Amino acid sequence: MKFTITATHGNARAAELTVNEKKIDTPAFMTIGTYGSVKSLDVDDLKKCNVEIILSNAFHLMLRPGTSIINKSGGLHEYMNWDGLILTDSGGYQVFSLGKEVKVNKDGAEFRSPFDGNKVVMTPEISIDVQTKINTDIMMAFDECIKYPSDIYATEKSMELSLNWAERSIKSNYLNKTLFGIVQGGMYQNLRDKSREELIAMNFDGYALGGLSVGEPPQLMHEIIQVNAPKLPVNKPRYVMGIGKPLDIAYAVRSGVDMFDCVIPTRNARNGHLFTSEGIKRIRNAKYKDDMSPIDKNCSCYTCQNYSISYIKHLDRCNEILAARLMTIHNVYFYQNLMSQLRTAIINSSLDELINQLENDYEEVKND
């Protein structure tokens, strides 16, 4: 892995990240392809949207179709015909999302498969082995994500468990693949400090801030990122997991974050919730019934260059699959364009102006 910072503006950085001879520019947004597919899009769609890296999930791929099947194809890149970068989540958040159905101890997590009810065990060793065998480019350490709110005693216990699992994740990295650690500690700064310091001592290739976007107030999330992102190693990628609103991303970039992922652009697209240069448009609003303009007159995506918002609204009302595809193309393109704008603003020292513009575009009163 090679990480080269090319420009800075305050804490914000524009950089190049190269893994396995594949290069991406940062700040970067990773489009979600949980099962090795971005819902409704093929790889040509992704490339036309300027996507360079996707996020898939080791937990889900282990359960379906199974590690051996993906390995038989030569790895996840070959299985899904994708030649860009792939980062795989370790499964910690997915285990967390199963709630009371999971039994967690020092060894790992035990639960019933949500697909067939069979008993499943996930440990740091298993998670790293799965990520290695499907031949992802960037692996994540296995961690425990704690709910919000949680008291300091429960949070500390969870953070210590994640540190133990982080060390085991490193020891299990038998092919020495690129591996990121995840800073935990909930909403408690002293725990965040301890987690970060111990993870830095383990010398991961990159570092993520985990345990955010789990129900905490947005302002608290912003404060945690603002305080903690600049404390991560300057010469390694910084990743905030699971945040995806345009303003949240912009504020995090200003704090020095390089990488992001979230289901918001793709999931919201399928629900007719579209991001534009004029704020949010909800395609199910009646006013778009006879609107022959594109979703965004300032957008160069395939959807906006070829279809009216009226037509897409019609498709959506008829439950046509094409509506989901066209809206997903638009939102995915919008997010990649947003990251390009943020990179350019860092290089041109105009990040504050861009954030002011985004604040104006995304005030709730201006969104329909």
N, C-alpha and C positions, 0 to 999 in steps of 0.2 A: 504494500500500500504506500502511496505517496500523496501527501497533502501539502499544497503550495499556496500560500496566501499571496494574492496578486494586488490587492488594494484594501485599505481600511478607511473607516470614517467613524471616529470615536471608537466604541467597542465593536461596531459592525465590521464584518470582513467579507470580501469577495475572494474566492479561492478556487483551485482545481483539485479534485479528488480523483486519483487513479487507482483502480483495483483490478488486478488480472488484465492489465493492458486496456481496460475500459475507462475512459475519462468522462467525468461530469463536472459541470460548473456549479459552484455553490454561492449563495444559498440555494438549496434545492428542495423541491417538494416531491415526495415519493408517492406516486399513485398507488392505491390499494388494489392488489391482486391476490386476495387471500388464498384462493384455491389454485393459484397459477393462472388466473384469468381476471382481467378487469371487466366487471359485469357489462355485457352488451358490446364490448369493443374487441377487435382483433389487433394483432401486433402492427398491422399497417395503419390502423386508426391511431394507435399510440404514437407511432413515429411521426405521423402528420400533425399530431398535437405537441410535438417536440418533447415527448417524455423520454428521459434518459435512464431512469431508475424506477423500479417498482418494488413494493413491499409485499411479500407473501408470508404465509404463516406456517411455521413448522408443526405446531399443534394440529391444525386442521389437515395438513398434508400427510402427517403421520397416520391419521385416522382414515382419511380418504384422499387419494387412492391407495396410500401405503408407501412407505419408503422403498421397498423392494421394487415396486413397479416403476417408480420414477428413476431409480438407480439403473434399472434395466434399459431405460431409454437413453441413458448417458448423462442424466441429470436434469434438473428442472428447466434449464435453458433449452435443451433439446426437446424436452417433453412439450413445452408450450411454444416452441419456435421463437424464442426471444433472445436477441444477442446483446441487449443492454445489461446494465447492472441489476442485480437482485439482492435486496437485503431481506433476511428472514427474521421475523419476530420469534422469540424462543418459546412462546406459549404461556409465559407467566400471566399476562393480562387475561388470556382466554380461560385459564384455570380460575382466576379471580372472578370472572364473569359468571361462573357456574354457581357461585354463592355457597349456600349451606350444603350443597351436594358433594363438596370437596373435603377430604381429610388431609390436612397438611401437617407434616412432622419434619424433623431435621433432615430426613433422608430425601423427601420430595413430596409430591402430591398424588393422592389416590382418588379416583372418581369413576363414575360410570360414563361410558361414551354417550354423548347426546344423540348419536346416530343409531346405535344398535343395542345400547344398554350394557355392553360388555365392560368388565373391569379394566381400567387403564391406569398405569403408573407412569408418572412423568418425573424424572430427576434431572439434575444438571447434566449428568453423563449421557442420559438418553436424548435430551434435547440437543446437545452438541453433536452426538452421533447422527441424529436425524438430519441436522443442518449440513453436516459434513457429507453424508451419503447422497443428499440431493444436490450437492455441489453448488450451494449458494455462494455469492461473492462476499457478503458481509454477514457475519453471524452475531446474534445477540446473546449475552449471558442469560441464563435462566434465573429469574428473580420472582419474588412475591410482591404483588401489588395490593396495597391495603386500602380499604374503603375510607371514604370521607363522610362524616368526621370520625376520627379515632383518637383515643386519648394517648398521651405520650408514652405510657407503659406498653400498650399494645403496639404502637408504632415503632418503638425501640426494639422490641422483640422481633418484629417483622424485618426491620432494617438489618439487625444482626444475622438473621436467617439468610437474607439476600446476600450479605457479605460472604457468608460461608459458601453459599451456592455459587457466587462469583468466582471464588478461589477454586472450587471444584470444576467450574466451567473452563477456566484456564488450563487446569491440569488435564482436562479431557480433550483438549484441542490437539489431537494427535497428528494432524496434518499442518499445524501452525497456520491455519487460515485467519483472515482478518476477523477480529473479534472485538466487539464493543462492550464495555461495562455500563451498568445502569445505576445512577445515583438515586437512592431512596431516602426516606426520612420524613415523608409526609409534609406537614405544614410546620415542622419544628426545625429551626435553623441549626441548632446545636447538633441534631441528628443528621441533617444534611451535610454539615461540615465533617462529621466523623465518617460518614459513608464516602464522601468524595475523597478525603485524604487517604483512606485505606484502599480505595479503588485505584487511585493514582499510583500508590506504592506497588500495586499489582501489575502496572504497566500495560494496560489495555491499548489497543490501536486507536480507539475513539471512545467518547463518553456520551451517554445519554442522561437526560433528566427524566426520570420516571415518576409515577405516582401523581401525575397532574391530569386535569380534565376528567376527574372522577367525581365531580359534583361540587367542588369548591367554588366560591364566588370568583368571577373573572379578575377582579382587582387583586385578590390574594394570589391567584395564579401568576399574574403579571409581576407582582412583587417578588415571588420566589424565583422566577426566571431572571429578573433584573439583577437580583443579588447573587444568584448562583452561577449563571452562565459565564460571566467573566472570570470566575475562579477556576474553571476547568482549564486544562493545559492549552496554552496558546497555539502550540504546534500540532494539535490533533483535532479531528472533526468533533463538533459539538452538535448534539441531536436532542430535540425536545419531542417526546413521544406523544402522539395522539391529539395534538392541537391543530385546528384547521380553519378557523375563521380568518378572513384576510387581514383584519386589523390585529388579531392576536399574533399572526405570523410576522407582520411588519414590526410590531413592538419587540418580539423576540429577536428578530434580525438586528434591530437596533442594540439589543443587549449582547450580541455576539454569537447567536445561534446560526448553525450552518445547514441543518437538515431537519425536515419535518415530514410527518405523515398524518393522514386523517381520512375517514370515510366521508366527510362532509361533501366534497365536490361531486362524488359519484352517487352517494345515497340521496343527497338532496336533489340531484338532477332527476332521478327516477320519480321523485315526488313533485316535480315541476317547480323547483326552487332554484332559480338561475342567478348566477353572479354576472354582473355587467359593469361597464365603466360608469354607469349612472346609478349604481347601487343594485339592490336585489329586485328581481322581477319574479312574480308568482304567476305562472302561466295559466293557472286555473281561475284567475280573476276574469270576470265577464268582459272587461274592457278590451281584451286581446282577441275577441271573437272575429272582428273584421279588421285587425291591424295587419297590413300587408308588409310592414317593415320587418327587418331581421330582429332577432333577439337583441342584438347590440350592433348599432350602425358603425361602431368603432372596432369591431372584431373581425379578424381575418380567418376565423375557423371555417371548416367545411360547411357546417350547419348555417352559419350566418351568411356565407357567400352563396348559398343555394336555396334556402327555404325561409318562408315568412313565419312569424310567430303565430299568425292565425292558423296556418297549416299544421304547425306542430301542436297547437292547442287542440285542433280537430283530431289529430292522431291520438293525443293523450286521452281525450274524452271517449274515444272508441277503443281504448285499451290496446292500441296497436304497438307492437314491440318496437317499431321504428321510432316512435316518440322517445322512448327511453334511450335508444342509441344516439339520436341526434342531440338530445339535451345533455347526455353524458359527454359527447364529443365537445360540446360548447364549454361545459364547466371544466373539463380536464384541460382544454386549451387555455381557458381564462387563468387557471392556476399556474400553468407553465409560463404564461405571459407575465403574470404578476411577479414571479420569481426573477424573470429577466429584467423587469423594471426595477426591482429591488437591487439586483446586481449592478445595473447601470447607475442607479442613484448613489450607491456606495462609491463607485469609481469616480463619479462626477461630483461627489460631496454635496448631493442634493437630496439625501435621504429624508431629512426633516420636512422638506417641501412635499415629497411624495406621501409621507405619512399624514401630513395635513390634508392633502387631497383625498386620501382614503378615508380619513375621519369625516370629511364632508360627504363623500359618496355613501358611507355606510352608517350614517345616523339613522336610527329607526324611523324617525318622522319622514325621511325621504324615501324609504323603501315601501313598496306597495304590498 
